[in-house]
Amino acid sequence: MKALKRFGAALALCTAAVPAMADQFTAVSFGGAYGAAQQKHMLDPYMEKTGHKILFENYSGGIAEIKAQVESGNILWDVVDIEVIDLERACSEGLLEVFPHDTLPPGDDGVAASEDFSPQALSNECGVGNIVWTVLYAYSSDTIKGGQPSTINDFFNTEQFPGKRALRKRPQVNMEWALIADGVPKDQVYDRLATAEGQQQAFAKLDSIKDDLVWFDSWSQAPQLLNDGGAVMVQSANGRIFDAIQSDKKPFEMVWDGHIYDLDVWAIVKGTKHKALAEDFIRFATSSKPESGMQEVAYGPTRQSSYAYVDPAIIPKLPSAHLEEGLQASGEFWADYGESLGEKFNEWLLK
């Protein structure tokens, strides 16, 4: 009987250990100051509140790694911070779980989530928008020559502003910028880019500065290239440059003209074994107070109620204060044309 009791106690201990293992999941995002802000305002408070453990890893964006995991059945990531420009395609290809938007909590002011969130934040069934951000270009006042760039055309003007330009190695944003700089009105960019002629026009414009281009893969490289003189102008997520200015006192200037703004979304990888935990985390991370913490890196919240926690002095530095100068990225366009333009872009790089 004693042996049986000891066996029962041991079995109970083993059983009790199982939930502890199940209460751990992996989230991935873009690292740098952005990831640090998420860690501080979303992940750490969630772990403290719930006792769940989150393994937080970096990735460089896109859907290739997600697709490889889902197709192999070897799911290593549970929650991903994905750009809307990639979300549409990932969702349409069945790489992400459908998120139950009706389970999102109301704002801290009591307003229902469906009214508190911006429409874009809940426009895709596979995720919940957590920040508004943008891609712009920046320069250093220490290294720029020829004056002070102020337009997207200046990025392509290597005669007046000599030196290397750094771009993220993907067609998104680069193709839009090329057309805007070549005179296509912002509201016609995606219609034009959907045609063979428009694509040729964009590549021709990029050809005009191809010899002066430096390519990078991760947003973390952008301020580094600007700081070490690897480029005199760099494409960057706005928060990276903002952090370099605020935290490191770098003499960088941001150019808002022609910026391509978008949302980042928390989404769940299809087939995860931690779906319920992932959903619970997203509900917490996209609530009013956690979202407001992203003001530290100049990314705007997607909930109106979050602005009650945002420093009024920061609001003019958020992308939401410069929407008229920019163009919203079309996730729908890139879902339809992303694969084919990606192939054409890679072929163009090799020429």
N, C-alpha and C positions, 0 to 999 in steps of 0.2 A: 504493500500500500504506500509506504514512504517513497519507494522508487517511482511509483506511478505519480505521486504528488510532485516529486522532483522533475519528472518528465513534463508534467503539465505546466509547472512553473517555467521551465526552460522554453516550452512551446509558446507560452504567453509572452516571454521576453522577445522571442524571435518575431512573433506576430506584431508586437508593439514597434519593432524596429522597421517594419515594412513601410508604414506611412512616412517615417522620417526620410527614407530614400525617395519616396514618391513626392515629397514636398520640396524637391529641388528641380529647377528647370533652368534652361539656358536662354538668354536674351542676347541679341546682337544689334549693334548700332555702329555709328561712324567714328567713334573715338574722339580724341582731342578734347578741346574745351567743351564741345557739344556733349560728348559722352560723359564727361566729368559732371556737367550740369544735370544730365539725366540721372546719373548715379546719386548725386546729392539730393535732388528734389523728387525723384520718382522711385528709384530702386531701393536706396537705403531706408527711406520712410516706410516703404511697403514691407521690407524684410523685418524692420523693427515692429511694425504693427501686427504682422501675421506670424512671424517666426519662420516663414519659408525662406529658403536660400536660393539666390539667383546667381548663376554663373554668367558674367557679363563679358562678351567678347566683341572684337572689332571686325568689320568687314568693309569692303570698298564700294558696295552698292551693286546694282544690277540684279539679275535673276538667275545667273548661271549656276551659282552654288546651291541655291534653293532647288532649282530644277534637278540637279544631280542627286541631291539627297532624296527628293520625293520619288524620282524614277528608280533609284536603287533600293528604296525602302529603308535606307539607313539614315534616319532622321536625327541629326545632331543638334539642330536649333529648334527652339519651340516658338519664341516670339522674335519677330524681326521688325526693325525700324526701316521701312521701305519708302522710297520716294514715289509719289503718285504717278510720276512719269513711267515708273516700272510696275506699279501696282496693277494697272489695268490689264497689262499683258499677263502678269503672274496669276491674277484671279481668273482671267478667261481661259488660261491653260490648266486650271485646276490644281495649282500649286499651293493654294492657301485655303484655309477653312473659312466658312461663312461666319461672320461675327453677329451675334444677336443684339442689334442696336437697341432693341426695346428693353434691354437689361441695364443700360447705362443710367447712372444715378443723376438726379437733378443737380443744378448748380447750387453753390452755397447760398445763393439768394432765393432758392426755392423754385426757380424757373426750370421747367421740364427740359431734359436733355435735347429733345427734338427741336426746341426753340432756342436753346442756349448755344448749341454748336452752330458754326457757320454751315451753310448748305453743302459746301465742298467737303467738309470734314466727314460727312456721313453719306456721301454720294456713291460710295462703292461698298457693296455688301461684304467685302472681305477685310475690312479694317476700320479703324477710327483715327481720324486726323489728330495729330498731337501738337504740331507747330506749323506756322507759316514762315517760310524762308525764301531766300532768293539766291540766284547766281548772278553776280555782277563782276566787274573787274576793278582792280585796284593798282595803284602805283605807289612808289616811295618817293617822297620829295627829295630824298638824298641822291637818287640815281636817275630820275627822269630828266630828259633833255628836250628842249623845244617848246617849253611852256607847260601848262597844266591841262592834261586831257579832260574832256568833259562830255564827250559823246561816244557812242559805239563806233562811229566812223573813225574816231581818233585811234581806236585800237588797231584799225587796219591801215592807218597812215604811218608807214615806216619812214617816209621821207622827213616829215616834220618831227616825229617822235621815234628816233632810231633805237634799235635794241631788240632783244628777244622778247617774245610773248609766250606765256605758258597757258596751255589749255588742257583740260581733262580729256583723256583719250577715249572719246565716245562721240557719236554724232549729235546726241541731244545737246541743245543750247548752241553748239557751234554752228549747226546748220541754220538755226533761227537767226543768230547774230549775223551770219554772212548775208542773208537776204535783207535784213533790216539795214545793214551798212551799205547794201547795194541799191537802196532806194525803195524797197517793197514796204508799203504801209504795214504797221504792226497787225492791224485787223485782217490783213490778207495773207499773212505769212504762211499759215498752215494750208490754206487753199492752194497757194503757189507751190509749196513744198510737196504737195500731193501729186504734182505733175512731173513728168520726166524733164521738162524744160526748167522747172523750178529747181530741181535737184542739181541739174547741170550748172545752173546759175550760182547756186550755193557753193558747189565744189570749185567753180572758177574763181569765186571771190576768195575762198580759202587758199587757192593756188597762189594768189597774189602776195600772200605773206608766208607761204609754206616754208621757205628757206629760213625764216626767222622764228619758227615755232619750236617750242620745247613742250614735250608731252609728259603728263603725270597721270597716275591712277587714283590716288587718294587725296581727298580734300586737305589732309594734314600737310601735304607737300606744298600747297600753294603759298602760305606765308613764308615757308622756309626758302622757296625759290626767290621770293621778293626780297627777303632779308639778306640772303647771301649773294645777291646780284646775278643769279642764274637767269633772271628775266626782269625786264623793266616794267612790264605789265603782266598781271596774272589773273586768270579767271578764278573765282573763288566763291564758296558759300559765304554769305555776308557775315555770319557769325565768327568765322575764322579770322577775318580781318578785324572785326570789332574787338575780339579778344586780344589780338596782337597790339591794337592801339591802346585799349584800356588797361590790360594787365602788364604788357611788356613795354609800353610807352614807345612803340614803333612809329616812325614818321610816315605812316601809310595814309592814303586817301582813297575813299570809295567813290566810284562813279556809278550813279544810279540809272543813267540813260540806257534804255534797252535791256534792263535787267529782266531775267526770266524767273518769275516767282512761282512757287509751288507749295505743296504741303508735304510733310512727312507723316506717315501713318504707322501705327502699331498694328501688326497683322500676325496671324498664327500659321505656322507651316503645316500643310496638309499631312495628316497621319501622325501628328505628335501624340505621345502617350500622356501628355500633361495638358490636355486641352482645357479642362476646367480651371486649372491653376492659371494658365495663360490668359483665359478670359477674365478671371478675377483680377489679375495684375493690370490688365488693360483698363478695366473699369476704374481702378484706383489711379493709375498713371494719368488718365485723361480727365480726372476730376479737377475742380476749379483751382485749388491751391497748388498741386504739383505742376500743372501746366504753366502757372505764372512764373515759376522758377526759371524758365528758359529765357526770361528777360536778361539774365546774366550774360548770355551770348547773343543777345539782340534778335532772338526768334520770337515771333508773336504767338500768343495762345490762340486756339481755335474755338474757345468758349468765351462768350461775352462776359460771363461772371468772373473770369480770371483777371480781367483788367482792373478789378477792385484792388488787386494785390500788386499791380505793376506800378513802378515808379513813374510818375508823370514826365520826368525828365528823360526817360528812356523811350517813351512812346514815339517821338519824332525820329528815332534811330531804328525803328522797326520797319520791315518791308511794307507793312500795311500803311505806312505814311507816304509811300512812294509808288503806289499802284498805278497811278496815271502815267508815270514815266516808263513803266514796264509792260510786259506781256505775260499772261498766265500760261504756263506750260500746258500743253494738251495731252493728257494721258491717253485719251481716245485715239489721237493721231498716232502716238508712238506705239500703242497697242497694235494698230493696223500696219504701220510701216517700220516699226523698230527693227524687226529681223532683217528685212530686205535692205534698209538703209545702213544697218550695221555691217552687212556684208559689203556693200558698196563703199562704205567708209574705210573698212579695213583694206580693200583693194586700192583705194585712193592713197592710203598711207604708204603702200609698198611701191607706188609709182615713182 
